[in-house]
Amino acid sequence: MELGTDLKIFTDYLWFNTKKRQEFVRITDEISAIVKKSAVADGIALVSAMHITSGVYVNDWEDGLIEDFQVWLEKLAPAGLPYKHHQTGEDNADAHLKRQLMAHQVVLAITDGKLDLGPWEQVFYAEFDGRRRKRVLLKAIGD
């Protein structure tokens, strides 16, 4: 892609009010709608969780796999341990650790004005310290 005057940069946000401390929310359709609104035909979409206890990832949309992620994350970063972070008055160190394991952002291809995902790929928002308002940034860049 040759950068020129046709380069578009479009920014939008998704907002979430999660009901549970830990939730996995499929956001593929919302991201696709923002990409369409951006009018970027060929480029990339940066999707980033804007909170230090949440993440964004791409994987299969299958309930068993989502449960497997939850079990795996709890084994690696269990809630309720006496983490050093809790000495500051916080109680969410496990949420910070889980976020690091799942990643806080993804870069997705835009082709012909649409997300260019693999056949089983879906985009998810992963919340690890919920029950309050959170947001995700989408920045579409291209022509």
Rosetta constraint file for C-alpha pairs under 8 A:
AtomPair CA 3 CA 7 HARMONIC 6.32 0.50
AtomPair CA 6 CA 143 HARMONIC 5.52 0.50
AtomPair CA 7 CA 141 HARMONIC 7.15 0.50
AtomPair CA 7 CA 142 HARMONIC 5.31 0.50
AtomPair CA 7 CA 143 HARMONIC 4.70 0.50
AtomPair CA 8 CA 40 HARMONIC 6.50 0.50
AtomPair CA 8 CA 140 HARMONIC 7.66 0.50
AtomPair CA 8 CA 141 HARMONIC 5.62 0.50
AtomPair CA 8 CA 142 HARMONIC 5.34 0.50
AtomPair CA 8 CA 143 HARMONIC 5.52 0.50
AtomPair CA 9 CA 38 HARMONIC 7.96 0.50
AtomPair CA 9 CA 139 HARMONIC 6.91 0.50
AtomPair CA 9 CA 140 HARMONIC 5.73 0.50
AtomPair CA 9 CA 141 HARMONIC 4.60 0.50
AtomPair CA 9 CA 142 HARMONIC 6.79 0.50
AtomPair CA 10 CA 38 HARMONIC 5.61 0.50
AtomPair CA 10 CA 139 HARMONIC 5.55 0.50
AtomPair CA 10 CA 140 HARMONIC 5.08 0.50
AtomPair CA 10 CA 141 HARMONIC 6.53 0.50
AtomPair CA 11 CA 38 HARMONIC 7.95 0.50
AtomPair CA 11 CA 137 HARMONIC 7.28 0.50
AtomPair CA 11 CA 138 HARMONIC 5.76 0.50
AtomPair CA 11 CA 139 HARMONIC 4.49 0.50
AtomPair CA 11 CA 140 HARMONIC 6.49 0.50
AtomPair CA 12 CA 34 HARMONIC 7.09 0.50
AtomPair CA 12 CA 137 HARMONIC 6.15 0.50
AtomPair CA 12 CA 138 HARMONIC 5.38 0.50
AtomPair CA 12 CA 139 HARMONIC 6.61 0.50
AtomPair CA 13 CA 135 HARMONIC 6.52 0.50
AtomPair CA 13 CA 136 HARMONIC 5.49 0.50
AtomPair CA 13 CA 137 HARMONIC 4.69 0.50
AtomPair CA 13 CA 138 HARMONIC 5.92 0.50
AtomPair CA 14 CA 30 HARMONIC 7.80 0.50
AtomPair CA 14 CA 135 HARMONIC 5.44 0.50
AtomPair CA 14 CA 136 HARMONIC 5.06 0.50
AtomPair CA 14 CA 137 HARMONIC 6.64 0.50
AtomPair CA 14 CA 138 HARMONIC 7.88 0.50
AtomPair CA 15 CA 133 HARMONIC 6.95 0.50
AtomPair CA 15 CA 134 HARMONIC 5.70 0.50
AtomPair CA 15 CA 135 HARMONIC 4.31 0.50
AtomPair CA 15 CA 136 HARMONIC 6.46 0.50
AtomPair CA 16 CA 132 HARMONIC 7.96 0.50
AtomPair CA 16 CA 133 HARMONIC 5.56 0.50
AtomPair CA 16 CA 134 HARMONIC 5.06 0.50
AtomPair CA 16 CA 135 HARMONIC 5.91 0.50
AtomPair CA 17 CA 130 HARMONIC 7.74 0.50
AtomPair CA 17 CA 131 HARMONIC 6.51 0.50
AtomPair CA 17 CA 132 HARMONIC 5.49 0.50
AtomPair CA 17 CA 133 HARMONIC 4.60 0.50
AtomPair CA 17 CA 134 HARMONIC 6.41 0.50
AtomPair CA 18 CA 23 HARMONIC 7.12 0.50
AtomPair CA 18 CA 127 HARMONIC 7.77 0.50
AtomPair CA 18 CA 130 HARMONIC 5.51 0.50
AtomPair CA 18 CA 131 HARMONIC 4.95 0.50
AtomPair CA 18 CA 132 HARMONIC 6.18 0.50
AtomPair CA 18 CA 133 HARMONIC 7.06 0.50
AtomPair CA 18 CA 134 HARMONIC 7.99 0.50
AtomPair CA 19 CA 130 HARMONIC 6.82 0.50
AtomPair CA 19 CA 131 HARMONIC 4.92 0.50
AtomPair CA 19 CA 132 HARMONIC 7.70 0.50
AtomPair CA 20 CA 130 HARMONIC 5.79 0.50
AtomPair CA 20 CA 131 HARMONIC 5.60 0.50
AtomPair CA 21 CA 127 HARMONIC 7.10 0.50
AtomPair CA 21 CA 128 HARMONIC 5.81 0.50
AtomPair CA 21 CA 129 HARMONIC 4.77 0.50
AtomPair CA 21 CA 130 HARMONIC 4.17 0.50
AtomPair CA 21 CA 131 HARMONIC 5.84 0.50
AtomPair CA 22 CA 126 HARMONIC 7.48 0.50
AtomPair CA 22 CA 127 HARMONIC 5.15 0.50
AtomPair CA 22 CA 128 HARMONIC 4.40 0.50
AtomPair CA 22 CA 129 HARMONIC 6.09 0.50
AtomPair CA 22 CA 130 HARMONIC 6.13 0.50
AtomPair CA 23 CA 126 HARMONIC 5.97 0.50
AtomPair CA 23 CA 127 HARMONIC 5.05 0.50
AtomPair CA 23 CA 128 HARMONIC 6.79 0.50
AtomPair CA 23 CA 130 HARMONIC 7.62 0.50
AtomPair CA 24 CA 66 HARMONIC 7.42 0.50
AtomPair CA 24 CA 124 HARMONIC 6.48 0.50
AtomPair CA 24 CA 125 HARMONIC 5.74 0.50
AtomPair CA 24 CA 126 HARMONIC 4.57 0.50
AtomPair CA 24 CA 127 HARMONIC 6.22 0.50
AtomPair CA 25 CA 124 HARMONIC 5.42 0.50
AtomPair CA 25 CA 125 HARMONIC 5.06 0.50
AtomPair CA 25 CA 126 HARMONIC 6.44 0.50
AtomPair CA 26 CA 61 HARMONIC 7.71 0.50
AtomPair CA 26 CA 122 HARMONIC 7.09 0.50
AtomPair CA 26 CA 123 HARMONIC 5.95 0.50
AtomPair CA 26 CA 124 HARMONIC 4.41 0.50
AtomPair CA 26 CA 125 HARMONIC 6.35 0.50
AtomPair CA 27 CA 31 HARMONIC 6.14 0.50
AtomPair CA 27 CA 122 HARMONIC 7.78 0.50
AtomPair CA 27 CA 123 HARMONIC 5.56 0.50
AtomPair CA 27 CA 124 HARMONIC 5.35 0.50
AtomPair CA 27 CA 125 HARMONIC 6.54 0.50
AtomPair CA 28 CA 32 HARMONIC 6.03 0.50
AtomPair CA 28 CA 122 HARMONIC 5.71 0.50
AtomPair CA 28 CA 123 HARMONIC 4.81 0.50
AtomPair CA 28 CA 124 HARMONIC 6.98 0.50
AtomPair CA 29 CA 33 HARMONIC 6.18 0.50
AtomPair CA 30 CA 34 HARMONIC 6.38 0.50
AtomPair CA 31 CA 35 HARMONIC 6.19 0.50
AtomPair CA 31 CA 138 HARMONIC 7.42 0.50
AtomPair CA 32 CA 36 HARMONIC 6.23 0.50
AtomPair CA 32 CA 114 HARMONIC 6.63 0.50
AtomPair CA 32 CA 115 HARMONIC 6.13 0.50
AtomPair CA 33 CA 37 HARMONIC 6.19 0.50
AtomPair CA 34 CA 38 HARMONIC 6.09 0.50
AtomPair CA 34 CA 138 HARMONIC 7.71 0.50
AtomPair CA 35 CA 39 HARMONIC 6.91 0.50
AtomPair CA 35 CA 40 HARMONIC 6.90 0.50
AtomPair CA 35 CA 45 HARMONIC 7.46 0.50
AtomPair CA 35 CA 110 HARMONIC 7.79 0.50
AtomPair CA 35 CA 113 HARMONIC 7.03 0.50
AtomPair CA 35 CA 114 HARMONIC 6.54 0.50
AtomPair CA 35 CA 115 HARMONIC 7.17 0.50
AtomPair CA 35 CA 140 HARMONIC 6.61 0.50
AtomPair CA 36 CA 40 HARMONIC 7.33 0.50
AtomPair CA 36 CA 113 HARMONIC 6.13 0.50
AtomPair CA 36 CA 114 HARMONIC 6.52 0.50
AtomPair CA 38 CA 140 HARMONIC 6.64 0.50
AtomPair CA 39 CA 113 HARMONIC 6.62 0.50
AtomPair CA 40 CA 110 HARMONIC 7.46 0.50
AtomPair CA 40 CA 113 HARMONIC 5.70 0.50
AtomPair CA 40 CA 140 HARMONIC 6.80 0.50
AtomPair CA 40 CA 141 HARMONIC 6.78 0.50
AtomPair CA 40 CA 142 HARMONIC 5.58 0.50
AtomPair CA 40 CA 143 HARMONIC 5.25 0.50
AtomPair CA 41 CA 110 HARMONIC 6.65 0.50
AtomPair CA 41 CA 111 HARMONIC 5.99 0.50
AtomPair CA 41 CA 112 HARMONIC 4.85 0.50
AtomPair CA 41 CA 113 HARMONIC 3.85 0.50
AtomPair CA 41 CA 114 HARMONIC 7.27 0.50
AtomPair CA 41 CA 142 HARMONIC 7.01 0.50
AtomPair CA 41 CA 143 HARMONIC 5.71 0.50
AtomPair CA 42 CA 109 HARMONIC 7.89 0.50
AtomPair CA 42 CA 110 HARMONIC 5.27 0.50
AtomPair CA 42 CA 111 HARMONIC 4.81 0.50
AtomPair CA 42 CA 112 HARMONIC 5.97 0.50
AtomPair CA 42 CA 113 HARMONIC 6.34 0.50
AtomPair CA 42 CA 142 HARMONIC 5.55 0.50
AtomPair CA 42 CA 143 HARMONIC 5.55 0.50
AtomPair CA 43 CA 109 HARMONIC 6.15 0.50
AtomPair CA 43 CA 110 HARMONIC 4.99 0.50
AtomPair CA 43 CA 111 HARMONIC 6.80 0.50
AtomPair CA 43 CA 140 HARMONIC 7.27 0.50
AtomPair CA 43 CA 141 HARMONIC 5.59 0.50
AtomPair CA 43 CA 142 HARMONIC 4.02 0.50
AtomPair CA 43 CA 143 HARMONIC 6.50 0.50
AtomPair CA 44 CA 107 HARMONIC 6.53 0.50
AtomPair CA 44 CA 108 HARMONIC 5.52 0.50
AtomPair CA 44 CA 109 HARMONIC 4.63 0.50
AtomPair CA 44 CA 110 HARMONIC 5.20 0.50
AtomPair CA 44 CA 140 HARMONIC 5.79 0.50
AtomPair CA 44 CA 141 HARMONIC 5.47 0.50
AtomPair CA 44 CA 142 HARMONIC 6.42 0.50
AtomPair CA 45 CA 107 HARMONIC 5.62 0.50
AtomPair CA 45 CA 108 HARMONIC 5.04 0.50
AtomPair CA 45 CA 109 HARMONIC 6.33 0.50
AtomPair CA 45 CA 110 HARMONIC 6.73 0.50
AtomPair CA 45 CA 138 HARMONIC 6.50 0.50
AtomPair CA 45 CA 139 HARMONIC 5.53 0.50
AtomPair CA 45 CA 140 HARMONIC 4.30 0.50
AtomPair CA 45 CA 141 HARMONIC 6.35 0.50
AtomPair CA 46 CA 105 HARMONIC 7.10 0.50
AtomPair CA 46 CA 106 HARMONIC 5.97 0.50
AtomPair CA 46 CA 107 HARMONIC 4.57 0.50
AtomPair CA 46 CA 108 HARMONIC 6.42 0.50
AtomPair CA 46 CA 137 HARMONIC 7.68 0.50
AtomPair CA 46 CA 138 HARMONIC 5.56 0.50
AtomPair CA 46 CA 139 HARMONIC 5.12 0.50
AtomPair CA 46 CA 140 HARMONIC 6.41 0.50
AtomPair CA 47 CA 56 HARMONIC 7.16 0.50
AtomPair CA 47 CA 105 HARMONIC 5.47 0.50
AtomPair CA 47 CA 106 HARMONIC 5.40 0.50
AtomPair CA 47 CA 107 HARMONIC 6.31 0.50
AtomPair CA 47 CA 108 HARMONIC 7.71 0.50
AtomPair CA 47 CA 136 HARMONIC 6.88 0.50
AtomPair CA 47 CA 137 HARMONIC 5.65 0.50
AtomPair CA 47 CA 138 HARMONIC 4.60 0.50
AtomPair CA 47 CA 139 HARMONIC 6.69 0.50
AtomPair CA 48 CA 55 HARMONIC 7.34 0.50
AtomPair CA 48 CA 56 HARMONIC 6.36 0.50
AtomPair CA 48 CA 104 HARMONIC 5.86 0.50
AtomPair CA 48 CA 105 HARMONIC 4.11 0.50
AtomPair CA 48 CA 106 HARMONIC 6.56 0.50
AtomPair CA 48 CA 136 HARMONIC 5.55 0.50
AtomPair CA 48 CA 137 HARMONIC 5.12 0.50
AtomPair CA 48 CA 138 HARMONIC 6.58 0.50
AtomPair CA 49 CA 54 HARMONIC 6.07 0.50
AtomPair CA 49 CA 55 HARMONIC 5.22 0.50
AtomPair CA 49 CA 56 HARMONIC 5.97 0.50
AtomPair CA 49 CA 104 HARMONIC 5.45 0.50
AtomPair CA 49 CA 105 HARMONIC 6.16 0.50
AtomPair CA 49 CA 125 HARMONIC 7.45 0.50
AtomPair CA 49 CA 135 HARMONIC 6.46 0.50
AtomPair CA 49 CA 136 HARMONIC 4.51 0.50
AtomPair CA 49 CA 137 HARMONIC 6.40 0.50
AtomPair CA 50 CA 54 HARMONIC 7.65 0.50
AtomPair CA 50 CA 104 HARMONIC 7.89 0.50
AtomPair CA 50 CA 134 HARMONIC 7.49 0.50
AtomPair CA 50 CA 135 HARMONIC 5.87 0.50
AtomPair CA 50 CA 136 HARMONIC 5.55 0.50
AtomPair CA 50 CA 137 HARMONIC 6.68 0.50
AtomPair CA 51 CA 55 HARMONIC 7.80 0.50
AtomPair CA 51 CA 134 HARMONIC 6.97 0.50
AtomPair CA 51 CA 135 HARMONIC 7.38 0.50
AtomPair CA 52 CA 96 HARMONIC 6.22 0.50
AtomPair CA 52 CA 99 HARMONIC 7.10 0.50
AtomPair CA 52 CA 104 HARMONIC 7.95 0.50
AtomPair CA 53 CA 95 HARMONIC 5.13 0.50
AtomPair CA 53 CA 96 HARMONIC 4.81 0.50
AtomPair CA 53 CA 97 HARMONIC 7.99 0.50
AtomPair CA 53 CA 98 HARMONIC 7.57 0.50
AtomPair CA 53 CA 99 HARMONIC 5.53 0.50
AtomPair CA 53 CA 127 HARMONIC 6.74 0.50
AtomPair CA 53 CA 128 HARMONIC 5.59 0.50
AtomPair CA 53 CA 129 HARMONIC 5.89 0.50
AtomPair CA 54 CA 95 HARMONIC 7.52 0.50
AtomPair CA 54 CA 96 HARMONIC 7.73 0.50
AtomPair CA 54 CA 99 HARMONIC 5.36 0.50
AtomPair CA 54 CA 104 HARMONIC 6.68 0.50
AtomPair CA 54 CA 125 HARMONIC 7.34 0.50
AtomPair CA 54 CA 126 HARMONIC 5.46 0.50
AtomPair CA 54 CA 127 HARMONIC 4.53 0.50
AtomPair CA 54 CA 128 HARMONIC 5.62 0.50
AtomPair CA 54 CA 129 HARMONIC 7.29 0.50
AtomPair CA 55 CA 99 HARMONIC 5.45 0.50
AtomPair CA 55 CA 100 HARMONIC 7.95 0.50
AtomPair CA 55 CA 102 HARMONIC 6.14 0.50
AtomPair CA 55 CA 103 HARMONIC 5.49 0.50
AtomPair CA 55 CA 104 HARMONIC 4.04 0.50
AtomPair CA 55 CA 105 HARMONIC 6.49 0.50
AtomPair CA 55 CA 125 HARMONIC 5.89 0.50
AtomPair CA 55 CA 126 HARMONIC 4.95 0.50
AtomPair CA 55 CA 127 HARMONIC 6.60 0.50
AtomPair CA 56 CA 102 HARMONIC 7.14 0.50
AtomPair CA 56 CA 103 HARMONIC 6.30 0.50
AtomPair CA 56 CA 104 HARMONIC 5.27 0.50
AtomPair CA 56 CA 105 HARMONIC 5.16 0.50
AtomPair CA 56 CA 106 HARMONIC 6.51 0.50
AtomPair CA 56 CA 123 HARMONIC 7.18 0.50
AtomPair CA 56 CA 124 HARMONIC 5.60 0.50
AtomPair CA 56 CA 125 HARMONIC 4.67 0.50
AtomPair CA 56 CA 126 HARMONIC 5.88 0.50
AtomPair CA 57 CA 102 HARMONIC 6.55 0.50
AtomPair CA 57 CA 103 HARMONIC 6.68 0.50
AtomPair CA 57 CA 104 HARMONIC 7.57 0.50
AtomPair CA 57 CA 105 HARMONIC 6.84 0.50
AtomPair CA 57 CA 106 HARMONIC 6.33 0.50
AtomPair CA 57 CA 123 HARMONIC 5.91 0.50
AtomPair CA 57 CA 124 HARMONIC 5.41 0.50
AtomPair CA 57 CA 125 HARMONIC 6.77 0.50
AtomPair CA 57 CA 126 HARMONIC 7.56 0.50
AtomPair CA 58 CA 106 HARMONIC 7.57 0.50
AtomPair CA 58 CA 121 HARMONIC 6.08 0.50
AtomPair CA 58 CA 122 HARMONIC 5.45 0.50
AtomPair CA 58 CA 123 HARMONIC 4.61 0.50
AtomPair CA 58 CA 124 HARMONIC 6.16 0.50
AtomPair CA 59 CA 120 HARMONIC 7.34 0.50
AtomPair CA 59 CA 121 HARMONIC 5.09 0.50
AtomPair CA 59 CA 122 HARMONIC 5.50 0.50
AtomPair CA 59 CA 123 HARMONIC 6.75 0.50
AtomPair CA 59 CA 124 HARMONIC 7.72 0.50
AtomPair CA 60 CA 65 HARMONIC 7.49 0.50
AtomPair CA 60 CA 120 HARMONIC 5.50 0.50
AtomPair CA 60 CA 121 HARMONIC 5.33 0.50
AtomPair CA 60 CA 122 HARMONIC 5.91 0.50
AtomPair CA 61 CA 65 HARMONIC 7.65 0.50
AtomPair CA 61 CA 66 HARMONIC 7.65 0.50
AtomPair CA 61 CA 120 HARMONIC 7.42 0.50
AtomPair CA 61 CA 121 HARMONIC 7.48 0.50
AtomPair CA 61 CA 122 HARMONIC 6.23 0.50
AtomPair CA 62 CA 66 HARMONIC 6.41 0.50
AtomPair CA 63 CA 67 HARMONIC 6.24 0.50
AtomPair CA 64 CA 68 HARMONIC 6.12 0.50
AtomPair CA 65 CA 69 HARMONIC 6.22 0.50
AtomPair CA 66 CA 70 HARMONIC 6.39 0.50
AtomPair CA 67 CA 71 HARMONIC 6.25 0.50
AtomPair CA 68 CA 72 HARMONIC 5.97 0.50
AtomPair CA 69 CA 73 HARMONIC 5.95 0.50
AtomPair CA 70 CA 74 HARMONIC 6.13 0.50
AtomPair CA 71 CA 75 HARMONIC 6.29 0.50
AtomPair CA 72 CA 76 HARMONIC 6.37 0.50
AtomPair CA 73 CA 77 HARMONIC 5.86 0.50
AtomPair CA 73 CA 78 HARMONIC 7.46 0.50
AtomPair CA 73 CA 98 HARMONIC 6.07 0.50
AtomPair CA 73 CA 101 HARMONIC 7.83 0.50
AtomPair CA 74 CA 78 HARMONIC 4.58 0.50
AtomPair CA 74 CA 79 HARMONIC 7.02 0.50
AtomPair CA 76 CA 98 HARMONIC 7.93 0.50
AtomPair CA 77 CA 94 HARMONIC 5.19 0.50
AtomPair CA 77 CA 95 HARMONIC 7.86 0.50
AtomPair CA 77 CA 97 HARMONIC 6.21 0.50
AtomPair CA 77 CA 98 HARMONIC 6.29 0.50
AtomPair CA 78 CA 94 HARMONIC 6.04 0.50
AtomPair CA 79 CA 92 HARMONIC 7.76 0.50
AtomPair CA 79 CA 93 HARMONIC 7.89 0.50
AtomPair CA 79 CA 94 HARMONIC 5.45 0.50
AtomPair CA 79 CA 95 HARMONIC 7.95 0.50
AtomPair CA 80 CA 94 HARMONIC 7.97 0.50
AtomPair CA 82 CA 86 HARMONIC 6.80 0.50
AtomPair CA 83 CA 87 HARMONIC 7.56 0.50
AtomPair CA 83 CA 93 HARMONIC 6.38 0.50
AtomPair CA 84 CA 88 HARMONIC 7.82 0.50
AtomPair CA 85 CA 89 HARMONIC 7.76 0.50
AtomPair CA 85 CA 90 HARMONIC 6.53 0.50
AtomPair CA 85 CA 91 HARMONIC 7.49 0.50
AtomPair CA 85 CA 92 HARMONIC 7.85 0.50
AtomPair CA 85 CA 93 HARMONIC 5.80 0.50
AtomPair CA 86 CA 90 HARMONIC 4.74 0.50
AtomPair CA 86 CA 91 HARMONIC 5.13 0.50
AtomPair CA 86 CA 92 HARMONIC 7.27 0.50
AtomPair CA 86 CA 93 HARMONIC 6.78 0.50
AtomPair CA 92 CA 96 HARMONIC 6.76 0.50
AtomPair CA 92 CA 129 HARMONIC 6.74 0.50
AtomPair CA 93 CA 97 HARMONIC 6.40 0.50
AtomPair CA 94 CA 98 HARMONIC 6.10 0.50
AtomPair CA 95 CA 99 HARMONIC 6.18 0.50
AtomPair CA 95 CA 128 HARMONIC 4.81 0.50
AtomPair CA 95 CA 129 HARMONIC 5.78 0.50
AtomPair CA 96 CA 100 HARMONIC 6.55 0.50
AtomPair CA 96 CA 128 HARMONIC 7.73 0.50
AtomPair CA 97 CA 101 HARMONIC 6.57 0.50
AtomPair CA 98 CA 102 HARMONIC 6.39 0.50
AtomPair CA 98 CA 128 HARMONIC 7.02 0.50
AtomPair CA 99 CA 103 HARMONIC 5.86 0.50
AtomPair CA 99 CA 104 HARMONIC 6.53 0.50
AtomPair CA 99 CA 126 HARMONIC 7.91 0.50
AtomPair CA 99 CA 128 HARMONIC 7.15 0.50
AtomPair CA 100 CA 104 HARMONIC 7.09 0.50
AtomPair CA 102 CA 126 HARMONIC 7.90 0.50
AtomPair CA 108 CA 115 HARMONIC 6.88 0.50
AtomPair CA 108 CA 116 HARMONIC 7.16 0.50
AtomPair CA 108 CA 117 HARMONIC 7.56 0.50
AtomPair CA 109 CA 115 HARMONIC 5.96 0.50
AtomPair CA 109 CA 116 HARMONIC 5.27 0.50
AtomPair CA 109 CA 117 HARMONIC 7.38 0.50
AtomPair CA 110 CA 114 HARMONIC 5.31 0.50
AtomPair CA 110 CA 115 HARMONIC 4.69 0.50
AtomPair CA 110 CA 116 HARMONIC 5.46 0.50
AtomPair CA 111 CA 115 HARMONIC 6.43 0.50
AtomPair CA 111 CA 116 HARMONIC 5.79 0.50
AtomPair CA 117 CA 121 HARMONIC 5.75 0.50
AtomPair CA 117 CA 122 HARMONIC 7.46 0.50
